[in-house]
Amino acid sequence: MTNTTLSRRRLLASVPAVAAAGVPSLATALGGLPTGAAASSDADAHLLALVDEYFAANAEYDRLWAAWKEAHSKHEASHPMPDALLVRPEDEAFGIQTSARRHYAAEEMMREGGLTVAKNEQIKPSHYDHISVADLREPKWLTVTKLDFPPDVGPWYAGGFVGARYVIPSPQARARADEIIAAYDEWRRASKRPESSEDNTLEVTVEELNDLRNEIEDTPALTFAGLVAKARVAIECEEDGEEAWSFAEELVDFAASQAAAG
């Protein structure tokens, strides 16, 4: 099945076509139809109970996630990043670059070679992240260099003006890199938040939500109230196209059956 997201705009745009087929508009249904399991017909009682359970689990997930973020932020605040990880003016002179700076340098070389590359605002990293630290662990470091061709030779393909070279860092660069690596490793070790029962509860809740979403998707709606309930889940999960697309297919099928019955 194509993973297509049904946005709120597209969902509302489909309402006139559904109404033309003799089915009440989705906007009217959302405003006036009962969707709780207690008010449902027997035909969709199981589906509507699943939807009620899903939204209850989703509310619990929101609560747990907010608590986790607060605890995580407090823990990080108690372990500030060490100064050794800050980018120093002399680092680049040693040949130490962040991955972002190396990327920007390659883009500039491509522009000089005649390739059209969008020039976005360059963000100068203030510190070395895990990607840059991983690069510094290597015995040789990747650098980018502009390739100079003889007058009668050109690149085979657009953008072929940039080359990659691995160089052995100087003793000064290696010493600074070792300082960065040691500071990073110690900081990550000290700032690692130990697992708690809340973490496990959050993980279980996520699994429960996934199971409920899958069951709701696989349970066909037999009444318009059931379709409205599935629409609520589709809208809630609009960044994940499966639920929205499943609901859209059922809505079309329901409209067709109502038109045929009328």
C-alpha positions in Angstrom: 0.0 0.0 0.0 1.3 3.5 -0.9 2.3 5.4 2.2 0.3 8.6 1.5 -0.6 11.1 4.2 -4.1 12.3 4.2 -3.8 15.9 5.5 -6.6 17.8 7.2 -6.9 20.0 4.1 -7.3 17.0 1.8 -9.7 15.4 4.3 -12.0 18.4 4.4 -11.7 18.8 0.6 -13.2 15.3 0.2 -16.4 16.3 2.1 -18.4 17.7 -0.9 -17.8 14.5 -2.9 -19.0 12.4 0.0 -22.1 14.6 0.5 -22.9 14.3 -3.2 -23.0 10.6 -2.8 -25.8 10.9 -0.2 -23.6 10.6 2.9 -23.7 13.2 5.7 -20.7 15.5 5.5 -17.7 14.7 7.7 -17.9 18.1 9.4 -21.5 17.5 10.4 -20.7 14.0 11.6 -17.8 15.2 13.8 -20.0 17.9 15.3 -23.1 15.9 15.9 -22.6 12.2 16.0 -21.8 10.3 19.2 -18.6 8.4 18.9 -18.2 6.8 22.3 -18.6 3.0 22.7 -21.6 3.5 25.0 -23.5 5.4 22.3 -22.6 3.2 19.4 -24.6 0.6 17.6 -23.7 -3.0 18.2 -22.2 -3.2 14.7 -19.2 -0.9 15.5 -19.1 -1.3 19.3 -15.7 -3.1 19.2 -14.2 -0.5 16.9 -15.4 2.4 18.9 -14.2 0.8 22.1 -10.7 0.4 20.5 -10.8 4.1 19.5 -11.7 5.1 23.0 -8.9 2.9 24.4 -6.5 4.5 21.8 -7.2 8.0 22.9 -6.9 7.1 26.6 -3.5 5.5 25.9 -2.5 8.5 23.8 -3.3 10.9 26.6 -1.2 8.7 29.0 1.6 8.7 26.5 1.5 12.6 26.3 1.7 12.7 30.1 4.6 10.3 30.4 6.5 12.0 27.5 6.2 15.4 29.1 7.5 14.0 32.4 10.3 12.2 30.7 11.4 15.4 28.8 11.3 17.4 32.1 13.4 14.8 33.9 15.8 14.5 30.9 16.3 18.3 30.7 17.0 18.6 34.5 19.5 15.8 34.2 21.3 17.4 31.2 21.3 20.7 33.0 23.2 19.1 35.9 25.9 17.9 33.6 27.0 20.9 31.4 29.1 20.4 28.3 32.9 20.8 29.2 34.8 23.7 27.7 37.2 21.3 25.9 34.4 20.5 23.4 34.0 24.1 22.3 35.5 25.0 18.9 38.6 27.1 19.4 39.9 29.6 16.8 43.2 27.7 16.5 41.6 24.3 15.9 41.1 24.9 12.2 44.8 25.9 11.8 45.6 22.5 13.2 43.5 20.9 10.6 40.6 20.1 12.9 37.2 20.7 11.3 33.7 19.9 12.3 31.7 17.9 9.7 29.6 20.9 8.9 32.6 23.1 8.1 34.1 20.4 5.9 30.7 20.2 4.0 30.6 24.0 3.6 34.2 24.0 2.2 33.2 21.3 -0.4 30.2 23.3 -1.5 32.3 26.4 -2.0 34.8 24.5 -4.1 31.9 23.2 -6.3 30.7 26.7 -6.8 34.2 27.9 -7.8 34.2 25.0 -10.3 31.0 26.3 -12.0 28.4 24.0 -10.4 25.2 25.7 -9.2 24.9 25.0 -5.5 22.4 26.8 -3.3 24.2 29.0 -0.8 22.4 28.8 2.5 23.4 30.6 5.6 26.4 28.8 7.1 26.0 27.8 10.7 29.3 27.8 12.6 29.1 25.0 15.1 30.1 26.1 18.6 31.1 22.6 19.7 32.2 19.2 18.5 29.3 16.7 18.3 29.3 13.0 18.1 29.9 12.9 14.4 33.0 15.2 14.6 34.3 13.3 17.6 34.0 10.0 15.6 36.0 11.5 12.8 38.8 12.6 15.2 39.1 9.1 16.5 40.4 7.9 13.2 44.2 7.7 12.6 43.8 9.7 9.4 41.4 12.6 8.9 39.2 13.3 5.8 39.9 16.6 4.2 38.4 18.1 1.0 40.5 19.6 -1.7 39.9 21.4 -5.0 41.2 19.4 -7.9 43.3 21.3 -10.4 43.2 19.9 -14.0 45.6 20.6 -16.8 44.3 23.2 -19.3 43.2 20.5 -21.8 41.5 18.3 -19.2 38.1 18.8 -17.4 36.0 16.8 -14.9 34.0 13.9 -16.3 30.9 15.0 -14.5 29.4 18.1 -12.9 30.8 18.8 -9.5 33.9 16.7 -10.1 36.1 19.5 -8.8 36.3 18.3 -5.2 38.6 15.5 -4.1 38.9 13.7 -0.8 42.2 13.2 0.9 43.0 11.4 4.2 45.9 13.0 6.1 47.8 12.1 9.2 47.3 14.8 11.8 50.2 16.7 13.2 51.3 16.0 16.8 49.6 19.3 17.9 46.4 18.3 16.1 46.5 14.8 17.6 47.0 16.2 21.1 44.0 18.6 20.7 41.9 15.8 19.3 42.7 13.5 22.2 41.7 16.2 24.5 38.4 16.6 22.7 37.8 12.8 22.7 38.6 12.4 26.4 36.4 15.3 27.4 33.5 13.9 25.2 33.7 10.4 26.5 33.8 11.5 30.2 30.9 13.9 29.7 28.8 11.3 28.0 29.6 8.7 30.7 28.8 11.2 33.5 25.7 12.6 31.9 24.1 9.3 30.8 20.8 9.1 32.6 20.1 5.8 34.3 17.1 3.9 33.1 14.0 4.2 35.4 10.7 2.6 35.7 9.2 5.6 33.9 11.3 4.8 30.9 9.9 1.2 30.8 6.4 2.5 31.3 6.8 4.9 28.4 8.1 2.1 26.1 5.2 -0.2 27.0 2.7 2.6 26.3 4.3 3.2 22.9 3.9 -0.5 22.1 0.3 -0.4 23.3 -0.4 2.6 21.0 1.1 0.8 18.0 -0.9 -2.3 18.7 -4.1 -0.3 19.0 -3.4 1.7 15.8 -2.8 -1.6 13.9 -6.0 -3.2 15.2 -8.0 0.0 14.4 -6.6 0.0 10.9 -7.5 -3.6 10.4 -11.0 -3.3 11.8 -13.5 -2.3 9.1 -16.1 0.4 10.0 -19.7 -0.8 9.5 -21.5 2.4 10.4 -20.9 6.1 9.8 -20.2 6.5 13.5 -17.4 4.0 13.0 -16.0 5.9 10.1 -16.0 9.1 12.2 -14.1 7.3 14.9 -11.5 6.1 12.4 -11.3 9.6 11.0 -10.4 10.9 14.5 -7.5 8.4 14.7 -6.4 9.3 11.1 -6.3 13.0 11.9 -4.4 12.3 15.1 -1.8 10.3 13.1 -1.7 12.3 10.0 2.1 12.2 9.8 1.8 8.4 9.4 -0.1 7.8 6.2 -1.3 4.2 6.8 -4.2 5.1 9.2 -5.3 8.0 7.0 -5.2 6.0 3.8 -7.0 3.1 5.4 -9.7 5.5 6.5 -9.9 7.2 3.1 -10.5 3.9 1.4 -13.3 3.0 3.8 -14.9 6.4 3.4 -15.0 6.0 -0.4 -16.4 2.5 -0.1 -19.0 3.6 2.4 -20.1 6.5 0.1 -20.4 4.1 -2.8 -22.5 1.6 -0.8 -24.8 4.4 0.4 -25.2 5.8 -3.1 -26.0 2.3 -4.4 -28.6 1.7 -1.6 -30.2 5.1 -2.3 
